[in-house]
Amino acid sequence: VQLVESGGGLVQPGGSLRLSCVASGIIFRISTMGWFRQAPGKQRELVAQITNVYKTNYPDSVKGRFIMSRDNAKSTVYLQMDSLKPEDTAVYYCNYFTSRGPSDSWGQGTQVTVSS
């Protein structure tokens, strides 16, 4: 299994970024996928989830600002992040869900820094 995230960077508050994650080694089209983030000194948290039937779920902290999508033909998930805040600063990871939760196959992540 390989998960490769990209698209992070430095952005000013109120700005936007679009993250991408290409997955291989899994049956992507039937997998529930998620975007997670981990800020320094904090636990990793789920920020977006999309099922195989395109149902999405977001925590209140990002609802209305983040949109997750998927392209099964490219085995890729995306995270469109708008109205970014300094508290969104973290390393962002994607992963797929097993019956026990997110898999152990974490990628290298992509750094998102929101700062003026």
C-alpha positions as CSV (number, residue, x, y, z in Angstrom):
1,V,0.0,0.0,0.0
2,Q,1.2,3.5,-0.9
3,L,-0.4,6.8,-0.1
4,V,1.3,9.9,-1.6
5,E,0.0,13.3,-0.5
6,S,0.8,16.6,-2.2
7,G,-0.3,20.2,-2.5
8,G,0.6,21.6,0.8
9,G,2.4,24.9,1.3
10,L,2.4,28.3,3.0
11,V,-0.8,30.4,2.6
12,Q,-2.1,33.5,4.3
13,P,-5.2,33.4,6.5
14,G,-8.3,33.4,4.4
15,G,-6.5,31.7,1.6
16,S,-7.1,28.3,-0.1
17,L,-5.2,25.2,-0.9
18,R,-6.1,21.9,-2.7
19,L,-4.5,18.8,-1.5
20,S,-4.2,15.5,-3.5
21,C,-3.5,12.0,-2.4
22,V,-2.8,9.1,-4.8
23,A,-3.4,5.6,-3.4
24,S,-2.1,2.3,-4.7
25,G,-2.2,-1.2,-3.5
26,I,-5.8,-1.0,-2.4
27,I,-9.2,-1.5,-4.1
28,F,-9.7,2.2,-4.2
29,R,-13.2,2.3,-5.7
30,I,-14.7,0.4,-2.7
31,S,-12.6,2.1,0.0
32,T,-13.8,4.8,2.4
33,M,-11.0,7.4,2.4
34,G,-10.2,10.1,4.9
35,W,-8.0,13.2,5.3
36,F,-6.3,13.6,8.7
37,R,-4.1,16.2,10.2
38,Q,-1.6,16.4,13.0
39,A,-0.4,19.7,14.5
40,P,2.8,19.9,16.7
41,G,2.0,18.5,20.1
42,K,-1.4,17.3,19.2
43,Q,-3.0,14.0,18.3
44,R,-3.8,13.2,14.7
45,E,-7.5,14.1,13.9
46,L,-9.9,13.3,11.1
47,V,-10.9,16.3,9.1
48,A,-12.8,14.7,6.2
49,Q,-14.1,11.4,5.1
50,I,-15.7,10.1,1.9
51,T,-17.3,6.7,1.4
52,N,-17.4,4.6,-1.8
53,V,-20.8,6.1,-2.6
54,Y,-19.4,9.6,-2.2
55,K,-21.0,10.4,1.1
56,T,-18.9,12.9,3.0
57,N,-18.5,13.8,6.6
58,Y,-16.6,16.6,8.4
59,P,-16.1,17.8,11.9
60,D,-17.5,21.1,12.9
61,S,-14.0,22.7,12.9
62,V,-13.8,22.5,9.1
63,K,-17.4,22.1,8.0
64,G,-18.3,24.7,5.4
65,R,-14.6,25.4,4.6
66,F,-13.2,22.0,3.5
67,I,-14.6,19.8,0.7
68,M,-13.3,16.3,0.1
69,S,-13.8,14.6,-3.3
70,R,-12.5,11.5,-5.1
71,D,-11.7,10.4,-8.6
72,N,-11.9,6.6,-8.7
73,A,-10.3,6.5,-12.2
74,K,-7.2,8.1,-10.8
75,S,-7.3,6.4,-7.4
76,T,-7.0,10.0,-6.0
77,V,-8.7,11.9,-3.3
78,Y,-8.7,15.7,-2.9
79,L,-9.2,18.1,-0.1
80,Q,-10.2,21.6,-1.1
81,M,-9.5,23.9,1.8
82,D,-10.9,27.5,1.8
83,S,-11.0,30.3,4.3
84,L,-7.9,28.8,6.0
85,K,-7.1,29.8,9.5
86,P,-3.8,29.6,11.5
87,E,-5.2,26.7,13.5
88,D,-5.4,24.7,10.3
89,T,-1.6,24.5,10.3
90,A,-0.6,20.9,10.4
91,V,0.8,18.0,8.5
92,Y,-2.1,16.5,6.4
93,Y,-2.4,12.8,5.6
94,C,-4.8,10.7,3.7
95,N,-5.6,7.1,4.6
96,Y,-8.2,4.4,3.9
97,F,-10.5,2.9,6.5
98,T,-10.6,-0.8,7.6
99,S,-13.1,-2.4,9.8
100,R,-11.0,-1.3,12.8
101,G,-10.5,2.3,11.7
102,P,-7.7,4.0,9.6
103,S,-5.1,1.6,8.3
104,D,-1.5,1.6,9.6
105,S,-0.3,2.6,6.1
106,W,0.4,6.3,6.6
107,G,2.1,8.3,3.9
108,Q,4.7,11.1,4.4
109,G,2.0,13.7,4.6
110,T,2.0,17.3,3.3
111,Q,2.7,20.4,5.4
112,V,0.1,23.1,5.4
113,T,1.1,26.4,7.1
114,V,-1.4,29.2,7.5
115,S,0.4,32.4,8.5
116,S,0.7,36.0,7.5
